[in-house]
């Protein structure tokens, strides 16, 4: 019912993976250079939460098969009253013949008992187990949804840290040039010596930005390793390459990685997506109610509770047990038939029906809560998306170009002696703050897109 669109493709992929050998036995080394699509594929294969959900599907699939079985017949074979000692004839076992003067004659019994279920109990059990299986499939997709969201958040943190680190390193290098130029001016007597103290103190914020960006990037790599169920020793060693020669497919990506993190635990390759969405809020609500896995899981659990209530009512219909018997008593042969019907005196199954009815009402409340939560998540994510889109639009190419031009003009003016150090430092600080805010705006916008995909339960691209 719920295997449509994005979920259909994802469930089909997971179905293929489930038929493979256990992931713990087949996992290979983790590549050190990792793109977001590669990490998403590895998460489906390696994430421990997803693996646990996949094994639960296997258990529920076996449970559905067990529920469809008919009760097994019971075969009874008996041998009774076998005389092994006769005081008249001495110790002489008599296993087949009848002795009319004996107090015991051998009795052999062959009996088959079979339970005839009534009230459609087996069909209801099978339907109940089938709904539970579909609920576990939806719960696995929900595990993929939540874990994928955490993975994307980690990549967003890494991408932001990498962009800020690249900006901070560039700004620090330019600041070092300003500091060297200021020292020359002080030595020549063009400006007061106090300016060298000012420019030295101002460099601290750039050095701090570099350290913070490195720390953020390292924390993001740890989160990615955790989500992929891996440790540092699971990462494949880097293959040495001839200096100056790089694969064409990764050259562009490598150029985006600052040298200071080129030897990090993982090279996380990703970029921000600035494209707008085209779905309306009403469309996003409809998508969430139709395809979000936790909503679908709650609906399947409700259907399972309804079947459980019907099954509980069917327990009041008595099952009949029949027995077919053959006996040999000495030299005589006989046939027998036994019919057993339970007497509902102490337990008439009314309490079981009351329990199942209460569980159904609880499942109905859970479905309503899941739907309300889905709508709430979509609306919150959509409002955050609109706000992030407006903030991102503030940083147009023209505005950023003007900030960069202001810094360049201030640097040239200071070099020529037409402006003060204070004006240069102010222009550099304004540029650094503007670019840092721009990186943050791109990161926030990317996160709102992923928040919407998390809220709707499907890819919106």
SELUMVO-427575 format. One record per residue (C-alpha): residue number from 1; x, y, z. Coordinates in steps of 0.1 Angstrom, whole numbers, plus 5000, padded with zeros to 4 digits. Example, Ala and Ser with C-alpha at 12.3 -4.5 7.8 and 13.67 -1.06 7.14 Angstrom:
! residues 2
LOGU     n      X      Y      Z
LOGU     1   5123   4955   5078
LOGU     2   5137   4989   5071
//
This chain:
! residues 461
LOGU     n      X      Y      Z
LOGU     1   5000   5000   5000
LOGU     2   5028   5024   5010
LOGU     3   5055   5013   4986
LOGU     4   5052   5042   4962
LOGU     5   5077   5067   4948
LOGU     6   5108   5072   4969
LOGU     7   5099   5046   4994
LOGU     8   5093   5020   4967
LOGU     9   5128   5024   4954
LOGU    10   5143   5025   4988
LOGU    11   5124   4994   5000
LOGU    12   5134   4975   4968
LOGU    13   5171   4984   4975
LOGU    14   5168   4972   5010
LOGU    15   5151   4941   4999
LOGU    16   5181   4932   4978
LOGU    17   5204   4939   5007
LOGU    18   5183   4917   5031
LOGU    19   5188   4887   5008
LOGU    20   5226   4891   5010
LOGU    21   5248   4875   5037
LOGU    22   5247   4893   5071
LOGU    23   5263   4927   5068
LOGU    24   5286   4922   5097
LOGU    25   5303   4894   5077
LOGU    26   5304   4912   5043
LOGU    27   5314   4947   5052
LOGU    28   5345   4959   5034
LOGU    29   5369   4988   5044
LOGU    30   5354   5023   5044
LOGU    31   5369   5046   5017
LOGU    32   5387   5076   5031
LOGU    33   5373   5100   5005
LOGU    34   5336   5099   5009
LOGU    35   5309   5118   4990
LOGU    36   5274   5122   5004
LOGU    37   5257   5097   4979
LOGU    38   5284   5071   4988
LOGU    39   5278   5076   5025
LOGU    40   5240   5072   5020
LOGU    41   5245   5039   5003
LOGU    42   5269   5028   5030
LOGU    43   5245   5038   5057
LOGU    44   5218   5015   5043
LOGU    45   5243   4987   5044
LOGU    46   5262   4993   5076
LOGU    47   5241   5014   5100
LOGU    48   5234   4994   5131
LOGU    49   5199   5008   5137
LOGU    50   5189   4999   5101
LOGU    51   5204   4965   5105
LOGU    52   5183   4958   5136
LOGU    53   5152   4969   5118
LOGU    54   5160   4946   5089
LOGU    55   5164   4916   5112
LOGU    56   5131   4924   5127
LOGU    57   5115   4922   5092
LOGU    58   5130   4887   5089
LOGU    59   5115   4878   5123
LOGU    60   5081   4891   5113
LOGU    61   5082   4873   5080
LOGU    62   5088   4840   5098
LOGU    63   5060   4850   5122
LOGU    64   5035   4854   5093
LOGU    65   5045   4820   5080
LOGU    66   5040   4805   5115
LOGU    67   5006   4822   5118
LOGU    68   4994   4806   5085
LOGU    69   5000   4770   5097
LOGU    70   4971   4748   5105
LOGU    71   4973   4730   5139
LOGU    72   4994   4698   5137
LOGU    73   4976   4665   5142
LOGU    74   4987   4644   5171
LOGU    75   4996   4607   5167
LOGU    76   4993   4586   5198
LOGU    77   5007   4551   5200
LOGU    78   5001   4531   5232
LOGU    79   5008   4496   5246
LOGU    80   4992   4488   5279
LOGU    81   4986   4458   5302
LOGU    82   5016   4438   5289
LOGU    83   5019   4408   5312
LOGU    84   5055   4399   5319
LOGU    85   5050   4373   5347
LOGU    86   5025   4345   5352
LOGU    87   5025   4326   5386
LOGU    88   5010   4296   5368
LOGU    89   5033   4293   5338
LOGU    90   5062   4310   5354
LOGU    91   5080   4340   5338
LOGU    92   5066   4340   5303
LOGU    93   5058   4373   5285
LOGU    94   5025   4373   5266
LOGU    95   5024   4401   5241
LOGU    96   4996   4392   5216
LOGU    97   4974   4364   5226
LOGU    98   4944   4366   5249
LOGU    99   4941   4345   5280
LOGU   100   4905   4345   5293
LOGU   101   4918   4334   5327
LOGU   102   4942   4363   5330
LOGU   103   4934   4395   5348
LOGU   104   4953   4416   5321
LOGU   105   4955   4412   5284
LOGU   106   4977   4433   5261
LOGU   107   4961   4464   5247
LOGU   108   4976   4483   5217
LOGU   109   4963   4517   5207
LOGU   110   4968   4538   5175
LOGU   111   4951   4572   5177
LOGU   112   4951   4604   5156
LOGU   113   4937   4636   5171
LOGU   114   4931   4667   5150
LOGU   115   4919   4702   5160
LOGU   116   4894   4719   5137
LOGU   117   4897   4756   5141
LOGU   118   4864   4775   5136
LOGU   119   4856   4812   5132
LOGU   120   4883   4820   5107
LOGU   121   4910   4821   5134
LOGU   122   4939   4810   5110
LOGU   123   4929   4836   5084
LOGU   124   4928   4863   5111
LOGU   125   4961   4853   5125
LOGU   126   4977   4854   5091
LOGU   127   4962   4888   5083
LOGU   128   4974   4901   5117
LOGU   129   5009   4888   5111
LOGU   130   5009   4903   5076
LOGU   131   5000   4938   5090
LOGU   132   5028   4934   5116
LOGU   133   5052   4926   5088
LOGU   134   5042   4956   5068
LOGU   135   5045   4977   5099
LOGU   136   5081   4964   5105
LOGU   137   5089   4973   5069
LOGU   138   5076   5008   5074
LOGU   139   5096   5010   5107
LOGU   140   5127   5000   5089
LOGU   141   5121   5028   5063
LOGU   142   5116   5052   5092
LOGU   143   5149   5041   5107
LOGU   144   5165   5048   5073
LOGU   145   5148   5082   5072
LOGU   146   5160   5093   5107
LOGU   147   5195   5079   5103
LOGU   148   5198   5094   5068
LOGU   149   5188   5128   5083
LOGU   150   5215   5125   5109
LOGU   151   5241   5116   5083
LOGU   152   5231   5146   5062
LOGU   153   5234   5169   5092
LOGU   154   5269   5156   5099
LOGU   155   5278   5163   5062
LOGU   156   5263   5198   5065
LOGU   157   5284   5205   5096
LOGU   158   5315   5192   5078
LOGU   159   5308   5213   5047
LOGU   160   5302   5244   5067
LOGU   161   5334   5238   5088
LOGU   162   5354   5232   5056
LOGU   163   5341   5265   5040
LOGU   164   5347   5285   5071
LOGU   165   5382   5269   5075
LOGU   166   5390   5278   5039
LOGU   167   5378   5314   5045
LOGU   168   5396   5317   5079
LOGU   169   5429   5304   5064
LOGU   170   5427   5328   5035
LOGU   171   5418   5357   5058
LOGU   172   5447   5348   5082
LOGU   173   5471   5347   5053
LOGU   174   5460   5382   5041
LOGU   175   5461   5394   5077
LOGU   176   5496   5382   5080
LOGU   177   5505   5402   5050
LOGU   178   5488   5433   5066
LOGU   179   5508   5426   5098
LOGU   180   5541   5424   5078
LOGU   181   5532   5456   5059
LOGU   182   5524   5474   5092
LOGU   183   5557   5463   5106
LOGU   184   5575   5479   5076
LOGU   185   5555   5511   5081
LOGU   186   5564   5512   5117
LOGU   187   5601   5506   5110
LOGU   188   5601   5534   5084
LOGU   189   5584   5557   5109
LOGU   190   5553   5562   5088
LOGU   191   5529   5552   5116
LOGU   192   5531   5549   5153
LOGU   193   5544   5517   5170
LOGU   194   5511   5512   5188
LOGU   195   5496   5501   5154
LOGU   196   5517   5469   5154
LOGU   197   5501   5460   5188
LOGU   198   5467   5466   5173
LOGU   199   5472   5445   5143
LOGU   200   5488   5417   5163
LOGU   201   5458   5416   5187
LOGU   202   5433   5416   5158
LOGU   203   5449   5384   5144
LOGU   204   5436   5363   5173
LOGU   205   5401   5361   5160
LOGU   206   5412   5346   5127
LOGU   207   5434   5321   5145
LOGU   208   5405   5312   5167
LOGU   209   5382   5307   5136
LOGU   210   5407   5283   5121
LOGU   211   5408   5262   5153
LOGU   212   5370   5262   5157
LOGU   213   5365   5251   5120
LOGU   214   5390   5223   5124
LOGU   215   5373   5211   5156
LOGU   216   5338   5212   5139
LOGU   217   5351   5192   5109
LOGU   218   5367   5166   5131
LOGU   219   5334   5162   5152
LOGU   220   5315   5158   5119
LOGU   221   5338   5130   5108
LOGU   222   5333   5112   5141
LOGU   223   5295   5114   5137
LOGU   224   5297   5100   5102
LOGU   225   5318   5071   5114
LOGU   226   5293   5064   5141
LOGU   227   5264   5064   5117
LOGU   228   5282   5041   5094
LOGU   229   5289   5017   5122
LOGU   230   5327   5021   5117
LOGU   231   5358   5030   5135
LOGU   232   5391   5046   5124
LOGU   233   5407   5012   5118
LOGU   234   5379   5003   5094
LOGU   235   5390   5031   5070
LOGU   236   5409   5019   5039
LOGU   237   5445   5032   5038
LOGU   238   5452   5060   5014
LOGU   239   5469   5049   4982
LOGU   240   5500   5068   4976
LOGU   241   5500   5088   4943
LOGU   242   5527   5104   4923
LOGU   243   5530   5141   4932
LOGU   244   5510   5163   4908
LOGU   245   5489   5134   4895
LOGU   246   5453   5131   4907
LOGU   247   5423   5113   4894
LOGU   248   5402   5135   4871
LOGU   249   5370   5126   4889
LOGU   250   5382   5139   4923
LOGU   251   5405   5168   4913
LOGU   252   5377   5193   4916
LOGU   253   5366   5180   4949
LOGU   254   5402   5179   4963
LOGU   255   5407   5215   4954
LOGU   256   5379   5224   4978
LOGU   257   5396   5207   5008
LOGU   258   5420   5230   5028
LOGU   259   5455   5217   5033
LOGU   260   5451   5217   5070
LOGU   261   5425   5189   5069
LOGU   262   5438   5170   5039
LOGU   263   5451   5144   5064
LOGU   264   5419   5142   5084
LOGU   265   5403   5109   5093
LOGU   266   5378   5112   5065
LOGU   267   5376   5135   5035
LOGU   268   5339   5144   5034
LOGU   269   5331   5157   4999
LOGU   270   5298   5176   4996
LOGU   271   5285   5210   4987
LOGU   272   5254   5231   4995
LOGU   273   5223   5230   4973
LOGU   274   5209   5265   4968
LOGU   275   5180   5255   4945
LOGU   276   5145   5265   4956
LOGU   277   5116   5240   4961
LOGU   278   5086   5240   4939
LOGU   279   5061   5221   4961
LOGU   280   5035   5241   4980
LOGU   281   5027   5236   5016
LOGU   282   4995   5217   5009
LOGU   283   5014   5194   4986
LOGU   284   5040   5187   5013
LOGU   285   5013   5179   5038
LOGU   286   4997   5154   5014
LOGU   287   5031   5138   5007
LOGU   288   5038   5134   5045
LOGU   289   5004   5118   5052
LOGU   290   5007   5095   5022
LOGU   291   5043   5084   5024
LOGU   292   5059   5092   5058
LOGU   293   5071   5058   5072
LOGU   294   5062   5064   5108
LOGU   295   5026   5073   5098
LOGU   296   5023   5042   5076
LOGU   297   5037   5020   5104
LOGU   298   5011   5034   5128
LOGU   299   4983   5027   5103
LOGU   300   4995   4991   5098
LOGU   301   4997   4986   5136
LOGU   302   4961   4999   5137
LOGU   303   4951   4973   5111
LOGU   304   4969   4947   5131
LOGU   305   4950   4957   5163
LOGU   306   4917   4955   5144
LOGU   307   4926   4920   5133
LOGU   308   4936   4911   5168
LOGU   309   4902   4923   5181
LOGU   310   4884   4901   5155
LOGU   311   4906   4872   5165
LOGU   312   4898   4877   5201
LOGU   313   4861   4877   5193
LOGU   314   4866   4845   5172
LOGU   315   4881   4828   5203
LOGU   316   4846   4826   5217
LOGU   317   4837   4802   5189
LOGU   318   4846   4767   5201
LOGU   319   4872   4747   5183
LOGU   320   4864   4710   5178
LOGU   321   4889   4683   5184
LOGU   322   4883   4649   5168
LOGU   323   4902   4616   5175
LOGU   324   4902   4585   5154
LOGU   325   4913   4553   5173
LOGU   326   4923   4518   5165
LOGU   327   4928   4493   5194
LOGU   328   4938   4457   5196
LOGU   329   4930   4439   5229
LOGU   330   4945   4405   5228
LOGU   331   4932   4389   5197
LOGU   332   4903   4414   5193
LOGU   333   4904   4445   5170
LOGU   334   4883   4476   5176
LOGU   335   4877   4512   5162
LOGU   336   4868   4543   5181
LOGU   337   4859   4579   5176
LOGU   338   4863   4608   5201
LOGU   339   4849   4643   5199
LOGU   340   4861   4670   5223
LOGU   341   4844   4704   5227
LOGU   342   4857   4729   5253
LOGU   343   4833   4741   5279
LOGU   344   4837   4779   5284
LOGU   345   4829   4779   5321
LOGU   346   4859   4796   5338
LOGU   347   4872   4816   5308
LOGU   348   4847   4827   5282
LOGU   349   4873   4849   5263
LOGU   350   4853   4881   5271
LOGU   351   4883   4897   5289
LOGU   352   4905   4889   5259
LOGU   353   4881   4908   5236
LOGU   354   4880   4937   5260
LOGU   355   4918   4938   5261
LOGU   356   4920   4937   5222
LOGU   357   4894   4965   5219
LOGU   358   4914   4987   5243
LOGU   359   4946   4981   5223
LOGU   360   4928   4990   5191
LOGU   361   4917   5024   5206
LOGU   362   4953   5030   5217
LOGU   363   4964   5023   5181
LOGU   364   4939   5047   5168
LOGU   365   4952   5074   5191
LOGU   366   4988   5066   5179
LOGU   367   4977   5070   5143
LOGU   368   4962   5104   5150
LOGU   369   4993   5115   5169
LOGU   370   5016   5103   5141
LOGU   371   4995   5123   5115
LOGU   372   4994   5154   5137
LOGU   373   5032   5151   5143
LOGU   374   5038   5148   5105
LOGU   375   5017   5179   5097
LOGU   376   5034   5198   5125
LOGU   377   5069   5188   5113
LOGU   378   5061   5198   5077
LOGU   379   5047   5232   5087
LOGU   380   5076   5240   5109
LOGU   381   5101   5229   5083
LOGU   382   5084   5248   5056
LOGU   383   5083   5281   5076
LOGU   384   5120   5276   5084
LOGU   385   5126   5270   5047
LOGU   386   5109   5303   5037
LOGU   387   5129   5322   5063
LOGU   388   5162   5306   5052
LOGU   389   5154   5313   5016
LOGU   390   5149   5350   5024
LOGU   391   5181   5352   5043
LOGU   392   5200   5335   5015
LOGU   393   5186   5359   4990
LOGU   394   5202   5387   5009
LOGU   395   5236   5375   4999
LOGU   396   5234   5382   4962
LOGU   397   5265   5381   4940
LOGU   398   5264   5419   4938
LOGU   399   5264   5424   4976
LOGU   400   5292   5399   4981
LOGU   401   5312   5415   4953
LOGU   402   5309   5449   4969
LOGU   403   5321   5436   5002
LOGU   404   5351   5420   4986
LOGU   405   5358   5452   4966
LOGU   406   5357   5473   4997
LOGU   407   5383   5451   5013
LOGU   408   5406   5453   4982
LOGU   409   5403   5490   4980
LOGU   410   5410   5494   5017
LOGU   411   5441   5472   5014
LOGU   412   5454   5492   4984
LOGU   413   5447   5525   5001
LOGU   414   5465   5514   5032
LOGU   415   5495   5502   5012
LOGU   416   5496   5536   4994
LOGU   417   5492   5554   5027
LOGU   418   5458   5569   5018
LOGU   419   5439   5553   5047
LOGU   420   5446   5542   5082
LOGU   421   5451   5507   5096
LOGU   422   5418   5510   5115
LOGU   423   5399   5514   5082
LOGU   424   5417   5484   5067
LOGU   425   5411   5462   5097
LOGU   426   5374   5472   5097
LOGU   427   5371   5463   5060
LOGU   428   5388   5429   5065
LOGU   429   5366   5422   5095
LOGU   430   5335   5432   5075
LOGU   431   5344   5409   5047
LOGU   432   5351   5379   5070
LOGU   433   5319   5384   5089
LOGU   434   5299   5387   5056
LOGU   435   5314   5356   5041
LOGU   436   5310   5336   5074
LOGU   437   5274   5347   5075
LOGU   438   5269   5337   5039
LOGU   439   5284   5302   5046
LOGU   440   5260   5299   5076
LOGU   441   5230   5310   5055
LOGU   442   5238   5284   5028
LOGU   443   5242   5257   5055
LOGU   444   5209   5268   5072
LOGU   445   5191   5267   5039
LOGU   446   5205   5232   5031
LOGU   447   5194   5220   5065
LOGU   448   5158   5233   5059
LOGU   449   5157   5213   5027
LOGU   450   5167   5182   5045
LOGU   451   5143   5190   5073
LOGU   452   5115   5191   5047
LOGU   453   5126   5157   5033
LOGU   454   5127   5144   5069
LOGU   455   5092   5157   5076
LOGU   456   5077   5144   5044
LOGU   457   5095   5111   5042
LOGU   458   5106   5114   5006
LOGU   459   5132   5131   4984
LOGU   460   5119   5164   4971
LOGU   461   5145   5166   4942
//
